[in-house]
């Protein structure tokens, strides 16, 4: 928060040679109770150095620490408590936000360096699962946060478009498929064929053999096999793009697993040259025994390459192409071992950039406490879920605000926003419970609640035709305003935390607390009352609207100005 830096600087000036400004900054706390001021500095460590008791050091420091930004500095036991000058600080913060607008909170940590972020990455010819939804929502938000921190994010959709399953699918299509039917509802039909393959393979052992053969043909570039694969890929991608459009998510690259087909041999040769490859039961592997991990499978005994081979190759390719400062994989926690193995093999290959690779795992989506599954026919079609959320949002808008213009656009923003927020308010590592009814509520810890608070702020600004933010601001010193101001000053550090911890949830929970303070303020103050503080109060409202909107944008959500 504003003032914290200054307080740390002043304390550091009084303790020269003992503590640096950064060391003081780390120790500064935010007191729990308002009576204890806005900032507090504990003197225990100084007591050891100066061999005095902490309380007398606190007393001494309190009398010496002065600034026009502090209304008073006092000691309380071993603490130096600082009360900020509300008027002065609020005036400055509001002016800063009004000038910077949505750039407020932007940081320069990344210095324009590139970060590749591998997210969403669904498997073609299969439904887009709830897990892929989480990856999409978390990855998109994290990419936005990276950019807010000054990185150039490169969004990569590593489509699952290669692997033995396509041999099986081609086999099934040849046996039971029908072009017309597949064209009508591609993913559903392809999934049916895939499921049928596994059912029939239990009694007909030839099917597995045939499937392997087709995959081998595919890997060898057989024209017929490739044509079918290409078609499956296209129709699947069309459906996925429909979902991305609803979610308003874009990618810089759709180079999936198949993209690395002609690049894997090089990786295998490299592993060989480095003496890392060994044979086990006919398959080629990299042993990770010394790390107490199972081996990383590189090539099967029948010559087929694997998921890991493609990920190794992709990492090497991406580093060459982008020279990334960091490379992030937003993939479910069930693949943690896979990424551990990949990162280790790259390290063994001597790539020092292997330390810049990061797996961001996440938990499951649950419904009534159980994992939502797309397997075994229990298909939850994501697009239907999204459309249902939009329809429910439309219904509640119809009840609350029937004359609203742009109703369907707002319903879209609110319905989709509810799903995104429900996911992102939770620590990515935890599971999230999926309930459309509760995530669409306009009160409580929901996306619509945050969006509604933003719309409320916009509506006040619309009513105040007198307000132009160029008017000179006075600053505000009452408690309800101060609580909002304090929250607003927290935004830049929340951006930084969400980046450092790779947790969009830091932004989501921050927005909830900002909205709570703003709504308290709204309930307590006659904002539009004509007095000499009107412009300052309206500026506060505008600043809250700016920060909420920017926070929502980082999460990948829209902020309708009316709802
Ligand atoms: N397609 C994979 C799956 O659905 C996820 C791919 C994640 N990205 C990667 N580079 N492995 O399980």
Boltz pocket constraint, residues with backbone or C-beta under 6 A from the ligand:
constraints:
  - pocket:
      binder: B
      contacts: [[A, 118], [A, 120], [A, 121], [A, 122], [A, 123], [A, 158], [A, 159], [A, 160], [A, 311], [A, 329], [A, 330], [A, 331]]
      max_distance: 6.0
